[in-house]
């Protein structure tokens, strides 16, 4: 039985696919039966490092503005689809699972050529063009957030597949070790700040403002992003109770240490906030018609987060100060976040994939 995956470009596509693949292996699927298709970005390292076979396709995404490069995409898609077809025809029948992005279309076409059914998983509240395009022939369509139903009618809401550390997350057990990991005072509440792997300049400015306030009663745990680390780490040396980390591979430790988190509203971050029951303030990235903010809609309705527009980011320091000083409000937000959590999404998706495969 073949379990094929198409995931490329960003961690938001690749890590959910890897979480499902690991769940399949945990359920008894041999590693040799799993194969990934991708492009030339993060997936070229992340997939082999996870122990799975990786097939690189010569394909890239569509440019949003007109460019001559877009004219070559149909030919590129046909060639990539032919590669997928050639790989799959040599393997036992099974199922393909696609996670959006530029590799989705050629992978779905290639699977169709050999009669292999495919499953779609959409990580964002506003589905991408690729997933919308291939949805009409999908055996099952899965989505992380309810707003996705507006563009993927009939999809099943399953949440975002997360790594196994989130399905067993226990803040009480993890917090002492997390505080030691970051050198934080265990008697102070912690404001965690994260802007994604590259960081977010406006959120970093909030950290600087908070850190410099006289009489601050809380610590700051700041995942700066690699690009901003040197600058922020130098500023942190001038202040007390401000821990900086360029990149964190153990996000469970970050959430365990944080009483409230300031972040963007990326799909995986929102899902992690819910799974860990972490109160938050999110400032959605304003790009792409503000679609990122829709990812936090469910969490906001459950009162697990406060959504602040980028134009109002100057209000964030005051909001964070008030939250840290209000344990009852934080308790309410924790309960709200957990009420929309789907920490077992990876196992759920894996079970659906096996069902489609007839395994």
Phi, psi and omega per residue, in radians:
X1 nan 2.286 -3.120
X2 -1.782 2.282 3.031
X3 -2.039 1.773 -3.100
X4 -1.766 2.588 3.133
X5 -2.297 2.503 3.014
X6 -2.131 1.969 -3.104
X7 -2.675 2.279 -3.045
X8 -2.720 2.826 2.976
X9 1.644 -1.422 -3.035
X10 -2.019 2.859 3.084
X11 -1.064 -0.495 3.128
X12 -1.101 -0.443 3.037
X13 -1.604 -0.724 -2.945
X14 -1.357 -0.799 -3.049
X15 -1.157 -0.663 3.038
X16 -1.089 -0.670 3.109
X17 -1.103 -0.748 3.112
X18 -1.114 -0.660 3.124
X19 -1.093 -0.711 3.101
X20 -1.181 -0.742 3.125
X21 -1.051 -0.740 3.109
X22 -1.118 -0.681 3.110
X23 -1.125 -0.646 3.072
X24 -1.082 -0.769 3.129
X25 -1.106 -0.730 3.104
X26 -1.083 -0.488 -3.138
X27 -1.477 -0.031 3.077
X28 2.022 -0.050 3.113
X29 -1.264 2.212 3.117
X30 -1.119 2.477 3.123
X31 -0.993 -0.607 -3.110
X32 -1.137 -0.289 -3.141
X33 -1.533 -0.020 -3.090
X34 -1.850 2.325 3.095
X35 -2.436 2.432 3.135
X36 -1.950 2.455 2.965
X37 -1.948 2.407 3.140
X38 -2.774 -2.983 3.135
X39 -1.822 -2.352 -3.017
X40 -2.080 0.446 -3.071
X41 -1.940 -2.388 -3.052
X42 -0.925 -0.608 -3.063
X43 -1.066 -0.462 -3.112
X44 -1.146 -0.403 3.095
X45 -1.787 -0.806 -2.995
X46 -1.141 -0.699 -3.082
X47 -1.226 -0.913 3.087
X48 -1.054 -0.643 3.119
X49 -1.082 -0.495 3.108
X50 -1.443 -0.066 3.058
X51 1.624 0.245 -3.100
X52 -1.895 2.639 3.096
X53 -1.172 2.421 -3.104
X54 -2.240 2.256 3.073
X55 -1.960 2.038 -3.127
X56 -1.516 2.275 3.106
X57 -1.829 2.547 3.082
X58 -1.532 1.510 -3.080
X59 -2.664 2.621 3.105
X60 -2.444 2.996 -3.066
X61 -1.448 2.880 3.090
X62 -1.350 2.292 3.057
X63 -1.321 2.396 -3.102
X64 -1.216 -0.574 3.079
X65 -1.656 2.780 -3.118
X66 -1.138 2.317 3.078
X67 -2.664 2.611 3.129
X68 -1.039 -0.533 -3.138
X69 -1.003 -0.585 -3.129
X70 -1.096 -0.457 -3.116
X71 -1.181 -0.371 -3.127
X72 -1.550 -0.135 -3.022
X73 -1.134 -0.760 3.122
X74 -0.963 -0.761 3.107
X75 -1.124 -0.720 3.134
X76 -1.098 -0.722 3.134
X77 -1.112 -0.752 3.134
X78 -1.065 -0.734 -3.141
X79 -1.163 -0.751 3.127
X80 -1.128 -0.697 3.108
X81 -1.085 -0.667 3.113
X82 -1.110 -0.677 3.096
X83 -1.102 -0.799 3.117
X84 -1.053 -0.802 3.112
X85 -0.996 -0.785 -3.110
X86 -1.111 -0.641 3.114
X87 -1.229 -0.808 -3.043
X88 -1.257 -0.550 -3.113
X89 -1.165 -0.385 3.136
X90 -1.543 -0.012 -3.067
X91 -1.994 2.819 3.066
X92 -1.092 2.681 3.121
X93 -1.016 2.732 -3.128
X94 -3.057 -2.310 -3.060
X95 -2.603 2.568 3.031
X96 -1.902 2.405 3.031
X97 -2.093 2.176 -3.103
X98 -1.922 2.554 -3.033
X99 -2.130 0.418 3.094
X100 1.491 2.983 -3.126
X101 1.563 3.140 -2.937
X102 -1.182 -0.267 -3.140
X103 -1.530 -0.215 -3.039
X104 -1.071 -0.887 -3.031
X105 -1.093 -0.915 3.138
X106 -1.109 -0.585 3.124
X107 -1.151 -0.764 3.139
X108 -1.136 -0.704 3.110
X109 -1.110 -0.797 3.139
X110 -1.070 -0.720 3.103
X111 -1.119 -0.694 3.125
X112 -1.074 -0.617 -3.125
X113 -1.101 -0.506 3.141
X114 -1.814 0.161 3.098
X115 1.301 0.393 -3.139
X116 -1.594 2.210 3.098
X117 -1.220 2.729 3.084
X118 -2.339 2.670 3.131
X119 -2.002 2.424 3.080
X120 -1.806 2.396 2.901
X121 -2.154 2.184 3.121
X122 -1.895 2.082 -3.071
X123 -1.409 -0.462 -2.999
X124 -1.777 2.779 3.120
X125 -1.206 -0.491 3.067
X126 -1.928 1.849 -3.034
X127 -1.060 2.556 3.099
X128 -1.328 2.873 -3.093
X129 -1.074 -0.720 -3.081
X130 -1.096 -0.824 -3.141
X131 -1.139 -0.649 3.109
X132 -1.124 -0.640 -3.100
X133 -1.162 -0.735 -3.051
X134 -1.601 -0.081 -3.033
X135 -1.073 -0.550 -3.030
X136 -1.109 -0.420 -3.131
X137 -1.934 0.172 -3.112
X138 -1.295 2.500 3.052
X139 -1.210 -0.685 3.066
X140 -2.534 2.519 3.079
X141 -2.111 2.144 -3.073
X142 -2.045 2.556 3.133
X143 -2.452 2.711 -3.112
X144 -1.459 -0.662 -2.987
X145 -2.208 2.560 -3.089
X146 -1.019 -0.657 3.138
X147 -1.019 -0.357 3.127
X148 -1.102 -0.372 -3.128
X149 -1.107 -0.385 3.125
X150 -1.091 -0.552 -3.111
X151 -1.995 -0.200 3.063
X152 -2.209 1.185 -3.109
X153 -1.044 2.386 -3.128
X154 1.588 -0.082 3.111
X155 -1.175 2.681 3.080
X156 -1.708 2.290 3.139
X157 -1.498 2.004 -3.043
X158 -2.154 -0.145 -3.050
X159 1.501 3.112 3.103
X160 -1.703 2.240 3.086
X161 -1.090 2.182 3.141
X162 -2.034 2.847 3.102
X163 -1.143 2.779 -2.995
X164 -1.065 -0.394 -3.135
X165 -1.093 -0.409 -3.123
X166 -1.498 -0.450 3.130
X167 -1.253 -0.399 3.134
X168 -1.999 0.344 -3.050
X169 -1.084 2.262 3.081
X170 -2.400 1.805 -3.062
X171 -1.013 -0.742 -3.108
X172 -1.038 -0.722 -3.140
X173 -1.264 -0.651 -3.024
X174 -1.484 -0.431 -2.960
X175 -1.077 -0.802 -3.121
X176 -0.972 -0.792 3.131
X177 -1.164 -0.629 3.128
X178 -1.157 -0.690 3.130
X179 -1.130 -0.664 3.088
X180 -1.200 -0.661 -3.128
X181 -0.986 -0.696 -3.063
X182 -1.755 0.003 -3.139
X183 1.177 0.634 -3.088
X184 -1.693 2.609 3.096
X185 -1.204 2.066 -3.087
X186 -1.171 -0.239 -3.121
X187 -1.643 0.006 3.133
X188 -1.925 2.454 2.983
X189 -1.155 2.795 -3.032
X190 -2.214 2.282 2.960
X191 -1.740 2.029 3.096
X192 -1.623 2.428 3.138
X193 -2.263 2.220 -3.139
X194 -2.517 2.330 -3.131
X195 -2.079 0.357 -3.089
X196 1.608 3.078 -3.027
X197 -1.097 -0.501 3.132
X198 -1.656 -0.121 -3.112
X199 1.478 3.044 3.110
X200 -2.490 2.008 -3.011
X201 -1.023 -0.719 -3.092
X202 -1.187 -0.604 3.092
X203 -1.252 -0.584 3.055
X204 -1.106 -0.628 3.086
X205 -1.129 -0.656 3.067
X206 -1.065 -0.737 3.126
X207 -1.055 -0.753 3.140
X208 -1.089 -0.746 3.120
X209 -1.083 -0.830 -3.131
X210 -1.090 -0.765 -3.062
X211 -1.110 -0.576 -3.067
X212 -1.505 -0.023 -3.116
X213 -1.303 2.275 3.141
X214 -1.160 2.517 3.096
X215 1.290 0.301 -3.136
X216 -1.030 2.301 -3.059
X217 -1.822 0.025 -3.094
X218 -2.194 2.783 3.054
X219 -1.581 2.803 3.066
X220 -2.086 2.213 3.038
X221 -1.957 1.975 -2.874
X222 -2.129 1.928 2.983
X223 -1.538 1.774 -2.912
X224 -1.395 -0.401 -2.897
X225 1.481 2.549 -3.054
X226 -1.051 -0.702 -3.046
X227 -1.128 -0.480 -3.054
X228 -1.862 -0.004 -2.941
X229 -1.067 -0.883 -3.048
X230 -1.005 -0.782 -3.128
X231 -1.108 -0.828 -3.088
X232 -1.260 -0.673 3.128
X233 -1.086 -0.656 3.101
X234 -1.115 -0.716 3.103
X235 -1.169 -0.647 -3.107
X236 -1.158 -0.479 3.126
X237 -1.127 -0.357 -3.117
X238 -1.566 -0.079 -3.095
X239 -2.192 2.747 3.076
X240 -1.652 2.747 3.042
X241 0.978 0.773 3.083
X242 -2.396 1.776 -3.126
X243 -1.695 2.313 -3.136
X244 -2.065 2.438 3.117
X245 -2.383 2.292 -3.122
X246 -1.231 -0.823 -3.100
X247 -2.603 2.373 -3.101
X248 -2.049 2.082 3.101
X249 -1.481 -0.331 -3.133
X250 -1.931 1.411 -3.077
X251 -1.205 -0.396 3.082
X252 -1.068 -0.652 3.102
X253 -1.132 -0.713 3.123
X254 -1.045 -0.846 -3.125
X255 -1.193 -0.606 3.130
X256 -1.112 -0.605 -3.122
X257 -1.398 -0.376 -2.975
X258 -1.641 2.270 3.043
X259 -1.473 -0.512 3.052
X260 -2.632 2.529 -3.065
X261 -2.124 2.421 2.967
X262 -1.851 2.220 -3.078
X263 -2.708 3.023 2.869
X264 -1.281 -3.046 -3.108
X265 -2.053 0.704 3.046
X266 -1.047 2.642 -3.036
X267 -1.016 -0.796 -3.087
X268 -1.240 -0.653 3.102
X269 -1.084 -0.800 3.127
X270 -1.057 -0.726 3.133
X271 -1.151 -0.657 3.105
X272 -1.197 -0.681 3.090
X273 -1.035 -0.746 3.132
X274 -1.183 -0.811 -3.084
X275 -1.086 -0.555 -3.132
X276 -1.664 -0.041 -3.123
X277 1.060 0.751 -3.082
X278 -1.751 2.074 3.043
X279 -1.021 2.578 -3.054
X280 -2.663 2.807 2.914
X281 -2.134 2.135 -3.116
X282 -2.006 2.424 3.091
X283 -2.060 1.644 -3.066
X284 -1.038 2.488 3.032
X285 -1.066 2.236 -3.056
X286 -1.330 -0.119 -3.111
X287 -1.203 2.889 3.062
X288 1.079 0.765 3.126
X289 1.070 0.380 3.094
X290 1.286 0.349 -3.085
X291 -1.073 -0.501 -3.067
X292 -1.018 -0.590 -3.126
X293 -1.060 -0.475 3.126
X294 -1.119 -0.453 3.121
X295 -1.026 -0.519 -3.070
X296 -1.658 0.079 -3.089
X297 -1.007 -0.882 -3.106
X298 -1.081 -0.740 -3.129
X299 -1.144 -0.652 3.119
X300 -1.199 -0.753 3.117
X301 -1.064 -0.543 3.117
X302 -1.446 0.037 -3.137
X303 1.123 0.503 3.093
X304 -1.603 -0.246 -3.138
X305 -2.541 2.851 3.005
X306 -2.053 2.155 -3.131
X307 -1.662 2.200 3.134
X308 -2.125 2.223 3.089
X309 -1.154 2.641 3.128
X310 -0.941 -0.668 -3.119
X311 -1.138 -0.323 -3.100
X312 -1.913 0.347 -3.058
X313 -1.084 -0.381 3.101
X314 -1.106 -0.314 3.122
X315 -1.444 -0.232 -2.994
X316 -1.101 -0.758 3.132
X317 -0.963 -0.757 3.138
X318 -1.140 -0.677 3.119
X319 -1.119 -0.764 3.140
X320 -1.122 -0.722 3.104
X321 -1.042 -0.762 -3.112
X322 -1.176 -0.642 3.129
X323 -1.165 -0.786 -3.130
X324 -1.039 -0.561 -3.107
X325 -1.519 0.076 -3.054
X326 -2.233 1.442 -3.107
X327 -1.031 -0.602 -3.138
X328 -1.147 -0.727 3.109
X329 -1.115 -0.713 3.118
X330 -1.112 -0.682 3.119
X331 -1.104 -0.713 3.098
X332 -1.108 -0.731 3.134
X333 -1.163 -0.667 3.100
X334 -1.062 -0.788 3.136
X335 -1.117 -0.694 3.124
X336 -1.120 -0.752 3.129
X337 -1.079 -0.781 -3.123
X338 -1.142 -0.478 -3.102
X339 -1.172 -0.371 3.124
X340 -1.942 0.183 -3.097
X341 -1.329 2.566 3.045
X342 -2.330 1.176 -3.034
X343 -1.165 -0.316 -3.137
X344 -1.724 0.370 -3.090
X345 -1.023 -0.662 -3.107
X346 -1.071 -0.786 3.126
X347 -1.177 -0.650 3.131
X348 -1.104 -0.841 3.134
X349 -1.101 -0.722 3.126
X350 -1.036 -0.696 3.130
X351 -1.145 -0.689 3.108
X352 -1.150 -0.745 3.127
X353 -1.059 -0.751 3.104
X354 -1.117 -0.648 3.120
X355 -1.114 -0.766 3.123
X356 -1.123 -0.638 3.135
X357 -1.248 -0.288 -3.090
X358 1.370 0.405 -3.116
X359 -1.565 nan nan
